[in-house]
Amino acid sequence: MKHKYIAGLLLSVSLGLIVIGYAIFHPELFGFCADKYNCFSESTTFGIGLPLYKSIYLLPILFLGLMFVNKEVFWGWVKFITLFVIFGVYLIVITDPFPRIPWPDRTSLTESIVRIWFGLSILFIAGKYLWINRKNAK
């Protein structure tokens, strides 16, 4: 499968998740509820909707950029970031949207993890390009 197709699919999914998060956070705007209040539980609204809507805004930018990298860089990035994604998603899922201990809530944790993924991805892509350029210059 072409890496540009996969990056485009990831871009579409991330944009879709932002829209879904917005719809869960504001269900009355989409006609999901007859009443503005008591539509979804606070756990759903603030545990799923808010993190999707407000925290993953960097992912579409990253996936759009990945559409323009070469195949070697893309597949290297996939191998590099996979463990971070698995660990990050695990942390997000087990985090309480309303923590009672000194631990960040799900939205701020999601935003922090996405920022870390974004930074690591940029560093990896830049490093991989430098490595490829040095290898080709020899």
C-alpha positions in Angstrom: 0.0 0.0 0.0 1.3 3.4 -0.8 2.5 5.5 2.1 0.8 8.6 0.8 -2.5 6.8 0.8 -1.9 5.7 4.4 -0.9 9.2 5.5 -4.0 10.6 3.8 -6.2 8.0 5.5 -4.6 9.0 8.9 -5.2 12.6 8.1 -8.9 11.9 7.3 -9.3 9.8 10.4 -7.8 12.5 12.6 -10.0 15.2 11.1 -13.0 12.9 11.6 -12.1 12.3 15.2 -12.0 16.0 15.8 -15.5 16.4 14.3 -16.8 13.5 16.3 -15.2 15.0 19.5 -16.9 18.3 18.7 -20.3 16.5 18.2 -20.0 14.6 21.5 -18.9 17.8 23.3 -21.8 19.8 21.7 -24.5 17.2 21.0 -27.3 19.8 21.0 -25.9 21.5 17.9 -26.2 18.2 15.9 -29.6 17.3 17.2 -28.5 14.3 19.2 -30.4 15.5 22.2 -33.8 17.1 22.7 -32.5 18.8 25.8 -29.3 20.8 26.0 -28.6 19.4 29.5 -28.5 15.8 30.5 -27.9 14.5 27.0 -24.6 12.6 27.5 -23.0 11.9 30.8 -20.2 14.2 32.0 -17.9 11.3 31.6 -18.7 10.9 27.9 -18.7 14.7 27.3 -15.5 15.5 29.1 -13.9 12.1 28.9 -14.2 11.4 25.2 -15.6 14.5 23.4 -13.4 17.2 24.9 -10.1 15.3 24.5 -10.9 14.4 20.9 -12.0 17.9 20.0 -9.4 20.0 21.9 -6.3 17.8 22.1 -5.5 16.2 18.8 -5.3 19.3 16.7 -1.6 18.6 15.9 -2.2 15.2 14.4 -3.8 16.4 11.1 -0.8 18.7 10.6 1.6 15.8 11.2 -0.3 13.5 8.9 -0.5 16.1 6.2 3.3 16.5 6.4 3.8 12.8 6.2 2.1 12.7 2.8 5.1 14.6 1.4 7.9 12.5 2.9 9.5 9.7 1.0 8.6 6.1 1.6 11.8 5.2 3.6 11.2 8.1 6.0 7.5 7.2 6.4 8.0 3.5 7.2 10.9 4.4 9.5 8.6 6.8 11.3 5.8 4.1 11.6 8.3 1.7 13.2 9.6 4.4 15.5 6.3 5.9 16.7 4.3 2.6 17.2 5.5 1.9 20.7 4.9 5.5 21.8 1.4 5.4 20.3 0.5 2.1 22.1 1.8 3.4 25.5 0.2 6.8 25.0 -3.2 5.4 24.1 -3.0 3.1 27.1 -2.3 6.0 29.4 -5.2 8.0 27.9 -7.7 5.2 28.3 -6.8 4.4 31.9 -6.9 8.1 32.9 -10.0 9.3 34.7 -11.6 12.3 33.1 -12.1 13.8 36.6 -9.1 12.7 38.6 -9.1 12.6 42.3 -5.4 12.2 42.7 -2.6 14.6 41.6 -2.7 13.3 38.0 -3.7 15.3 34.9 -7.2 14.9 33.6 -7.8 13.0 30.3 -7.9 16.2 28.2 -4.6 17.6 29.4 -2.9 14.2 29.3 -4.1 13.7 25.7 -2.8 17.1 24.7 0.6 16.4 26.3 0.9 13.0 24.7 0.0 14.4 21.3 2.6 17.2 21.7 5.2 14.6 22.6 4.3 12.5 19.6 4.4 15.5 17.4 7.8 16.6 18.7 9.3 13.1 18.5 7.9 12.7 15.0 9.5 16.0 13.8 12.8 15.1 15.3 12.7 11.6 13.8 11.8 12.8 10.3 14.5 15.5 10.4 17.1 13.0 11.6 16.0 10.4 9.1 16.3 13.0 6.2 19.8 14.0 7.5 20.9 10.4 7.7 19.6 9.7 4.2 21.3 12.8 2.7 24.6 11.8 4.4 24.3 8.3 3.1 23.6 9.5 -0.5 26.4 12.0 -0.4 29.0 9.4 0.2 
